Amino acid sequence: MTDTAGNVQLVANPNLDKTKRFSAFDHSVVGIGAPDKVKRFLGHCPAYIPTPTLELPSLAEKMGLGQIYLKDESQRFGIGSFKALGGIYAVMEVLRQQVEAKLGAPLDPSCILDSDVLAMAKVKSFVCASDGNHGRSVAAGAALIGANCIVFLHENVSSARACAISKLGARVERVAGTYEDCVEAAEHAAVRNGWTLVQDTSEDPKSPIPALITQGYTTIISEVLEQLEDSGNLPPFTHLFVQAGVGGLAASLIGHLHARYGEKAPTSIVVEPNLASCLLESCNSGKLVEVPFGGATAFSMLECMVPSAYAWHILDSSADFFMGVPDTLASEAMQVLAFPQKEDPPIVAGESGSAGIAGLIGIIRETRLREQVGLSKNSRVLIINTEGATDPGLYKKMVGRSAVEIMGGKTDKK
């Protein structure tokens, strides 16, 4: 049943089973060895460096928690979003598979940027639909190997985000309607033109491309565990708040923690905008469902009405809670990170990047919800800042200062 408090929705997952054993396919995608597969490629990508996991002790004290850790994806690959890990990796892995098929011989990841491989890549075209960040990551992957890229964007994606994609050499195609309309347009264009579709969602839970993208995201939780010096027996945090659009990131992180820790896995809370709570409603319905479009959400790039079938397959048994948050929390959460408590560092989080902290704020304010998810002064909470100011103008409007000012130390509100 949905528990609502102050326009915050919280649903306990009735299908949660942390003793469930994943299939061999699921282990290959989100299991303990999945990040190593990704890193074999990333190690040969010149822009790859791990992103930091920051500590926010003053905010934790204010909220009555033991510690808050924030994984900051705002500088990932220089394109400002965690999506780079999925899109770039998927493009490189798909190219490797295509080259192997053509040569009839294995291709080591270390050879993916060799001149003869890049010569084959030049005639290839990759296509996707996007709310903004996924398209930018696929465009970056295509640019890295010299391939063509076409990105379909719906009408609510800002011009700044469209421009950022174009600057990477991709062709942007606008579609009237929703993100789901874009997905359909990209699928049709791929079939019609013989392009390779690199989409992070599919109706088929065993579709290989969404699984590859989900696998790419396991890099994030692998880095966190290394940075927090995981002992291997117990996770270094008790709770995870992770935002979701179609659910790929949430499935990656929660699935990996499930595979690694089983019944000892942290309590996980999947956060969505109330206006696009397709995972929460799927949990309520006991099956994957599409929710009606209720208008654009302030949590831009989480405006998805249908979950990825693969993401739902993982989350249906692994996520502890699903929650929906009102749009009013978007700018508040961005400002909480931009204007820090005491010695905490200032953090630039875009609209979707702030959703995890928005979820935490919403639960902390309601004693009943706080108790339901088990938050206390001993809790250690992990938050994921999935993006920086990927639309600088909108960021300044919502925060009151520019990202440059925040990072330059101007952390007093105007």
Secondary structure, 3 states (H helix, E strand, C coil): CEEEECCEEEEECCCCCCCCCCCHHHHHHHCCCHHHHHHHHHCCCCCCCCCCEEECHHHHHHHCCCEEEEEECCCHHHCCECHHHHHHHHHHHHHHHHHHHHHCCCCCHHHCCCHHHHHHHCCCEEEEEECCHHHHHHHHHHHHHCCEEEEEEECCCCHHHHHHHHCCCCEEEEECCCHHHHHHHHHHHHHHHCCEECCCCCCCCCCHHHHHHHHHHHHHHHHHHHHCCCCCCCCCCCEEEEECCCCHHHHHHHHHHHHHHHHHCCEEEEEEEHHHCHHHHHHHHCCCCCCCCCCCCCCCCCCCCCCCHHHHHHHHHHCCEEEEECCHHHHHHHHHHHCCCCCCCCCCCCCHHHHHHHHHHHHHCCHHHHHHHCCCCCCEEEEEECECCCCHHHHHHHHCCCHHHHHCCCCCCC
